[in-house]
Amino acid sequence: MSKFNISPFVKWAGGKRQLLEEINKRMPKNYNRYFEPFVGGGAVLFDLQPEDAIINDINKALINAYRQIKQSPIELIKAIDELDCNIPDDGKTYYYDIREKYNDKLMQEDFDVELAAMFIFINKHCFNGLYRVNGKGLFNVPYNNSRQASYNIENIMNTSKYLKTITILDGDFEYACKGAKEGDYVFLDSPYAPLNDTTFESYTKEGFNKDSHIRLSQLFKDLTVNGCRCMLTNHNTEFINE
Ligand SMILES: C[S@@+](CC[C@H](N)C(=O)[O-])C[C@H]1O[C@@H](n2cnc3c(N)ncnc32)[C@H](O)[C@@H]1O
């Protein structure tokens, strides 16, 4: 099947666009299903575009955006257009109003088209395209002063077409890999361990801490024993090598 022309629809911390060449060199040539339990912005997924794939991320707002793009691209585009078209010359107050509304819906776990539109809007209009939440899970990145469009219509429509056959999960990485079998390929791009922090505090709200890395290394071993092909990225630290 020929590939769609797709770029990640959000900028994402730890995105792997710059490393695609290195990742592609090292990945297996043949495999059955593709598993990506830490999909983030999907740089690797959208580059490979495997037909039979299971993707996952613990960030439910992100996964809601994938699901809305898959199921309701036209409604989503309309909702983003409404947000984009109404930005005044000085968009600061407007951005903070949308951020507040977004956080209210997020706290109510109201995962719908409107939340996905706001998620994509704030990703394009927040400083550095960084998705960061505080201890309560509220998105808190400031405005980047831009009035650029939040999306590209062809990109959203192609992403929607591609995602039609893809299974999209929103849980923990271990759960997302439950169905992986012999011959499947699992690409594991977790949050990285800090380079020089011996105390090893967790650094995401969900807490990807030392125990999570140990759990991940056990999963890697189990999947490999079961005949899956696995690739894992991380910092080159003593703890990770161990
Ligand atoms: C390094 S980023 C992945 C970047 C992605 N490869 C890309 O190109 O955009 C790591 C991702 O893991 C997710 N994550 C953190 N803890 C997780 C967990 N316990 N289970 C599943 N996903 C998790 C984060 O939300 C984040 O999107």
PDBQT file of the ligand as one rigid body, heavy atoms in Angstrom, charges set to zero:
ROOT
HETATM    1  C1  LIG A 301       9.428  10.396  24.569  1.00  0.00    +0.000 C 
HETATM    2  S1  LIG A 301       7.684  10.586  24.439  1.00  0.00    +0.000 S 
HETATM    3  C2  LIG A 301       7.335   9.707  22.944  1.00  0.00    +0.000 C 
HETATM    4  C3  LIG A 301       7.654  10.556  21.746  1.00  0.00    +0.000 C 
HETATM    5  C4  LIG A 301       7.233   9.952  20.400  1.00  0.00    +0.000 C 
HETATM    6  N1  LIG A 301       8.076   8.830  20.027  1.00  0.00    +0.000 N 
HETATM    7  C5  LIG A 301       7.273  11.020  19.308  1.00  0.00    +0.000 C 
HETATM    8  O1  LIG A 301       7.990  10.876  18.307  1.00  0.00    +0.000 OA
HETATM    9  O2  LIG A 301       6.576  12.031  19.474  1.00  0.00    +0.000 OA
HETATM   10  C6  LIG A 301       7.116   9.533  25.698  1.00  0.00    +0.000 C 
HETATM   11  C7  LIG A 301       5.595   9.400  25.787  1.00  0.00    +0.000 C 
HETATM   12  O3  LIG A 301       5.308   8.423  26.805  1.00  0.00    +0.000 OA
HETATM   13  C8  LIG A 301       4.065   8.773  27.419  1.00  0.00    +0.000 C 
HETATM   14  N2  LIG A 301       3.993   8.053  28.721  1.00  0.00    +0.000 N 
HETATM   15  C9  LIG A 301       4.508   8.405  29.928  1.00  0.00    +0.000 A 
HETATM   16  N3  LIG A 301       4.285   7.448  30.847  1.00  0.00    +0.000 NA
HETATM   17  C10 LIG A 301       3.613   6.447  30.215  1.00  0.00    +0.000 A 
HETATM   18  C11 LIG A 301       3.101   5.174  30.620  1.00  0.00    +0.000 A 
HETATM   19  N4  LIG A 301       3.237   4.724  31.883  1.00  0.00    +0.000 N 
HETATM   20  N5  LIG A 301       2.475   4.397  29.707  1.00  0.00    +0.000 NA
HETATM   21  C12 LIG A 301       2.306   4.833  28.435  1.00  0.00    +0.000 A 
HETATM   22  N6  LIG A 301       2.758   6.056  27.982  1.00  0.00    +0.000 NA
HETATM   23  C13 LIG A 301       3.412   6.837  28.858  1.00  0.00    +0.000 A 
HETATM   24  C14 LIG A 301       4.106  10.286  27.505  1.00  0.00    +0.000 C 
HETATM   25  O4  LIG A 301       2.801  10.827  27.599  1.00  0.00    +0.000 OA
HETATM   26  C15 LIG A 301       4.839  10.654  26.175  1.00  0.00    +0.000 C 
HETATM   27  O5  LIG A 301       3.914  10.964  25.158  1.00  0.00    +0.000 OA
ENDROOT
TORSDOF 0
